[in-house]
Amino acid sequence: MKNENRPSRCRGMTRRTFLADTGMGFTGLALGALLFKDGVARANEISSPNDLPSGFPHSRPKAKSVIWIFMIGGVSHIESFDVKPALNRYGGKSIQETPFADVLDPQRVNKIIAGKEMLERKVFSRLMPLQTGYQQYGNSGLVVSDWFKNIGQCADDIAVVRSLWTNDNDHGAQLTFHTGRHVRDGALPTIGSWVNYGLGSMNDNLPEFVVMGEPSAPCCGGTWVHGSGYLGPEYAGVRIEVDPKKPLAFINPSDPTMSREEQEKNFSLLGRLNRMAGIEYPDDKFLQARIKSYELAFQMQTAIPDTLDLEKENDSTKKLYGLDKEETKTFGRQCLVARRLVERGVRFVQLYHGGSSSAGAWDSHAEIKANHTKLAGQVDQPIAGLLRDLKQRGMLEDTLVVWGTEFGRTPGAEFSNDTVGTGRDHHPHGFCGWLAGAGIKGGVVHGATDELGFHAVENRHFVTDLHATVMHLMGLNSRKLEVPGFKRLDMDHGEPIKEILA
């Protein structure tokens, strides 16, 4: 009698009958050996939806691709895109000596994560003046600090959100910025992986989700910051180095004497074996990801080096990104490669700047003037060059650019008592980010912090509202992408920031 509760396995075929009936016994074992060698031939460890996304958007998209730029360590919002002149008027004074004493009212601050701790450390005993100048740009009159003059010249193309907040006062906020959840919640899908999961690629030769630059340190999320969590490894970001000779560990053939024709025949056979194994284990995400990676690796041997060959670009384009200058050429190459990737159909490109073995280079607890002057000098021209290049090629119409960091910096000098310190501490209560390109109004400011830049007080947005805005512009509805058994919190979904949408 048939047992209706018994799960079917490949139309009743066992692994043994599969190998025997197809005559693939030894070659099948060879595939198994390859998978075991790579440590992926194991039982499925994650839940999956009954039906994967179709690859089609839920609504009409305005963006085809996303370039997500992340500054690691915490950029000072009050000295970048949310400048606070009041700090110059009251610099060196205690909060109690200013008209803003209520900003640090304990009852108000303790409602915000880590507020009590920050008061006890006397972080705000003295306000710190701005460490750089500022000016207005464009027809919009957007105020931008002198550290970001080049981006300022693109003011009429960007929308600045000045009312972001997050729920982690430490650098686990790097993971929160990408997943919407506190670091204690572990590895969860990131915004890049959700886009990859929902839409897939527009090409067969490149990954759907590419990552460049040094990522967050293990203390702050590590590779989880571009990971895919319970969606499975197939949807995680693929890291590449901006070096056409060695962009990936597996980009070159293991046997240099093998011709491309021989390689193609080997991969064709391996592909058939892979698909047969996939029939028997259709729910093994790790197996599926490895099968895909083998096939993609072969295609990437040509596509990746070609994409990274910047010698094909003219001199004016190289100068636009700052490739002719020592301080800007590293990040400039990443930005130029990002343009070349989206040009070739990559859905999501994630750029890191400031990655280190600790919290991140932008984490300026001391000497913020020297720190931010140096780091902004590395990224300002390349990012502006990217925006200008996309615009002049007509690509900004369907490419969305997002700039962000895990939190801002405090209005007060860190660890100061009777004298003003030289650095600023972490600040999750109010900070900023900006977007440009597909479906975004240019030259607008949305939301606000108070006069000192402490609280997000107008049109507050948790970081997942940025995620929701990205997904909306890509034509995705996060609620329709939920995986059974992994229901997300309402805050995880976020809400699109409609005020900045064109």
Beta strands, then each sheet from edge to edge (+ up, - down):
strand 1: 65-71
strand 2: 134-137
strand 3: 142-145
strand 4: 158-165
strand 5: 209-212
strand 6: 238-239
strand 7: 348-353
strand 8: 399-405
strand 9: 408-409
strand 10: 426-427
strand 11: 431-437
strand 12: 444-446
strand 13: 448-449
strand 14: 456-458
strand 15: 461-462
sheet 1: 6+ 5+ 7+ 1+ 8+ 11- 4+ 12+
sheet 2: 6+ 5+ 7+ 1+ 8+ 11- 4+ 15+
sheet 3: 2+ 3-
sheet 4: 9+ 10-
sheet 5: 13+ 14-
end
